[in-house]
Amino acid sequence: MAALSHFLNLDLVLTSRVDLTPLITHLDQTIYVLHHQEHEQQFLLVLEINDAGSGIRPHPLSNS
């Protein structure tokens, strides 16, 4: 019998011409921000969906 897969997390990579900070603020408790920066008039946001049962601690907002 085949076992079902289980994902521990899901990383999302978003790019935009507008600042994604309002999205971060709106999703505050449901995501972990892995990376957030502006480069050459493009905004990049890399985040994970927060799984409260996973025991993973949140990553601080990173602007590096």
PASE-583060 format. One record per residue: x, y, z of N, C-alpha, C in turn; residue in three letters; chain. Coordinates in pm, 1 decimal, always signed. Layout:
N
      nc1      nc2      nc3     cac1     cac2     cac3      cc1      cc2      cc3 resn chain
        X        Y        Z        X        Y        Z        X        Y        Z  ALA     A
...
This chain:
64
      nc1      nc2      nc3     cac1     cac2     cac3      cc1      cc2      cc3 resn chain
    +84.0   -117.3     +0.0     +0.0     +0.0     +0.0    +89.1   +124.5     +0.0  MET     A
    +58.3   +222.6    -83.0   +136.9   +346.2    -92.3   +101.4   +440.7    +22.1  ALA     A
   +203.5   +504.0    +77.9   +182.0   +602.0   +184.3   +152.5   +738.3   +123.0  ALA     A
    +67.3   +815.6   +188.3    +37.2   +950.5   +142.6   +152.1  +1044.1   +177.8  LEU     A
   +178.7  +1139.2    +91.9   +282.6  +1239.1   +117.6   +229.5  +1345.7   +211.9  SER     A
   +321.0  +1406.7   +285.5   +286.4  +1517.2   +375.4   +392.8  +1624.2   +361.3  HIS     A
   +352.1  +1746.5   +330.3   +445.2  +1857.1   +317.9   +461.3  +1926.6   +451.9  PHE     A
   +586.2  +1953.6   +490.1   +611.2  +2029.1   +612.2   +587.8  +2177.3   +590.6  LEU     A
   +620.2  +2225.1   +470.5   +597.9  +2366.0   +441.2   +590.5  +2385.8   +290.6  ASN     A
   +551.3  +2504.3   +253.9   +543.0  +2541.5   +113.4   +603.2  +2680.0    +99.9  LEU     A
   +708.9  +2693.5    +20.8   +770.1  +2823.6     -3.0   +705.4  +2887.9   -124.7  ASP     A
   +674.2  +3015.4   -113.1   +619.4  +3092.0   -224.0   +717.4  +3202.9   -258.7  LEU     A
   +740.3  +3223.1   -387.1   +828.0  +3330.2   -434.1   +741.6  +3424.5   -516.7  VAL     A
   +730.7  +3549.2   -472.2   +649.2  +3648.3   -540.7   +737.3  +3763.0   -587.6  LEU     A
   +715.2  +3809.9   -709.3   +781.9  +3929.3   -759.8   +675.5  +4028.0   -803.3  THR     A
   +707.5  +4156.6   -790.4   +609.3  +4259.0   -820.3   +678.9  +4390.0   -853.5  SER     A
   +606.7  +4476.2   -923.9   +657.5  +4612.2   -948.0   +616.3  +4706.7   -835.9  ARG     A
   +529.6  +4660.2   -746.5   +487.2  +4740.5   -631.6   +532.5  +4672.1   -503.0  VAL     A
   +549.9  +4753.0   -398.6   +595.4  +4702.6   -269.5   +496.0  +4600.4   -214.1  ASP     A
   +547.8  +4488.6   -165.6   +463.8  +4381.3   -112.1   +445.8  +4387.6    +39.6  LEU     A
   +494.3  +4495.0   +101.1   +481.0  +4510.3   +245.9   +335.4  +4504.9   +292.0  THR     A
   +239.3  +4567.5   +221.6    +99.8  +4555.3   +265.8    +50.1  +4410.2   +268.2  PRO     A
    +96.8  +4327.8   +176.4    +59.5  +4186.3   +177.3   +116.2  +4117.1   +300.8  LEU     A
   +241.5  +4147.7   +333.4   +303.7  +4091.1   +453.4   +223.3  +4129.8   +576.9  ILE     A
   +185.9  +4256.9   +584.8   +108.4  +4306.4   +699.3    -26.6  +4235.6   +707.8  THR     A
    -91.7  +4218.6   +594.8   -223.8  +4154.9   +592.0   -216.1  +4007.6   +634.1  HIS     A
   -112.7  +3937.8   +592.5    -98.6  +3794.7   +621.8    -17.8  +3767.2   +747.7  LEU     A
     +7.9  +3868.8   +824.6    +99.0  +3868.9   +939.2   +116.2  +3736.3  +1012.3  ASP     A
    +14.2  +3678.6  +1067.8    +26.3  +3559.1  +1151.7    +17.8  +3428.7  +1073.2  GLN     A
     -4.7  +3435.7   +942.2    -22.6  +3313.1   +865.5    +98.0  +3278.8   +778.2  THR     A
   +202.0  +3364.5   +781.8   +321.0  +3338.8   +700.1   +447.8  +3363.6   +780.3  ILE     A
   +556.5  +3307.2   +731.3   +691.6  +3338.8   +777.0   +761.7  +3402.8   +658.8  TYR     A
   +814.7  +3522.8   +678.9   +889.0  +3591.1   +572.0  +1032.4  +3540.6   +573.4  VAL     A
  +1075.1  +3482.1   +462.6  +1211.7  +3433.8   +449.7  +1302.5  +3539.4   +387.8  LEU     A
  +1246.3  +3617.5   +295.9  +1325.4  +3719.6   +227.7  +1230.5  +3824.3   +170.5  HIS     A
  +1269.2  +3952.1   +185.7  +1187.0  +4061.5   +133.4  +1281.3  +4174.4    +96.0  HIS     A
  +1287.3  +4209.1    -33.8  +1378.4  +4315.3    -74.3  +1336.5  +4376.8   -207.1  GLN     A
  +1384.1  +4498.1   -230.0  +1366.5  +4565.2   -358.3  +1500.8  +4564.4   -430.3  GLU     A
  +1497.8  +4532.8   -559.2  +1619.7  +4531.4   -638.7  +1584.3  +4571.8   -780.9  HIS     A
  +1646.0  +4678.9   -828.4  +1625.0  +4727.7   -964.6  +1477.2  +4743.5   -998.6  GLU     A
  +1405.0  +4813.7   -912.9  +1262.5  +4844.6   -929.4  +1172.7  +4721.3   -932.6  GLN     A
  +1220.3  +4610.9   -876.7  +1140.5  +4489.4   -860.0  +1141.2  +4452.0   -711.7  GLN     A
  +1027.4  +4413.9   -661.1  +1017.2  +4368.4   -522.9  +1011.1  +4216.2   -522.0  PHE     A
  +1084.0  +4157.0   -430.0  +1089.3  +4012.5   -415.7  +1043.9  +3976.4   -275.3  LEU     A
   +953.9  +3880.7   -266.5   +906.7  +3830.5   -138.2   +910.2  +3678.5   -143.2  LEU     A
   +982.7  +3618.8    -48.9   +986.8  +3473.4    -35.5   +927.9  +3442.1   +101.3  VAL     A
   +827.0  +3357.3   +103.9   +759.9  +3329.3   +230.4   +721.4  +3183.2   +240.4  LEU     A
   +692.5  +3142.2   +363.1   +640.8  +3008.7   +391.9   +505.2  +3024.8   +455.7  GLU     A
   +416.5  +2929.6   +429.0   +288.4  +2926.0   +496.3   +312.1  +2878.4   +639.2  ILE     A
   +252.8  +2947.2   +736.7   +268.0  +2913.1   +877.4   +181.0  +2792.6   +911.2  ASN     A
   +244.9  +2684.3   +951.8   +173.9  +2565.8   +998.5   +190.3  +2561.4  +1149.8  ASP     A
    +90.0  +2604.9  +1221.7    +99.9  +2617.2  +1367.7   +136.1  +2485.9  +1435.9  ALA     A
   +102.5  +2374.3  +1375.6   +131.6  +2245.7  +1437.3   +269.8  +2192.1  +1406.1  GLY     A
   +348.1  +2263.8  +1325.8   +476.7  +2209.3  +1282.9   +588.0  +2226.5  +1385.8  SER     A
   +571.0  +2320.8  +1478.0   +676.4  +2347.3  +1574.9   +788.8  +2432.7  +1519.0  GLY     A
   +776.7  +2477.9  +1394.7   +878.8  +2564.1  +1334.3   +859.6  +2706.1  +1384.0  ILE     A
   +968.4  +2768.8  +1425.1   +959.8  +2905.8  +1474.3   +960.9  +3004.5  +1358.2  ARG     A
   +894.0  +3119.1  +1372.2   +889.3  +3216.5  +1263.9  +1024.6  +3275.8  +1232.6  PRO     A
  +1044.3  +3306.5  +1105.5  +1164.2  +3376.9  +1062.3  +1139.7  +3526.4  +1076.1  HIS     A
  +1239.5  +3605.0  +1119.4  +1218.4  +3749.4  +1127.7  +1208.4  +3808.5   +986.1  PRO     A
  +1141.8  +3922.9   +976.8  +1133.1  +3993.1   +850.7  +1272.7  +4030.7   +806.9  LEU     A
  +1311.1  +3990.1   +687.2  +1447.0  +4012.9   +638.2  +1445.3  +4111.8   +524.1  SER     A
  +1529.8  +4214.5   +532.8  +1543.5  +4312.0   +425.5  +1682.8  +4308.6   +367.8  ASN     A
  +1751.1  +4197.9   +381.3  +1887.8  +4187.5   +330.5  +1890.5  +4146.6   +186.5  SER     A
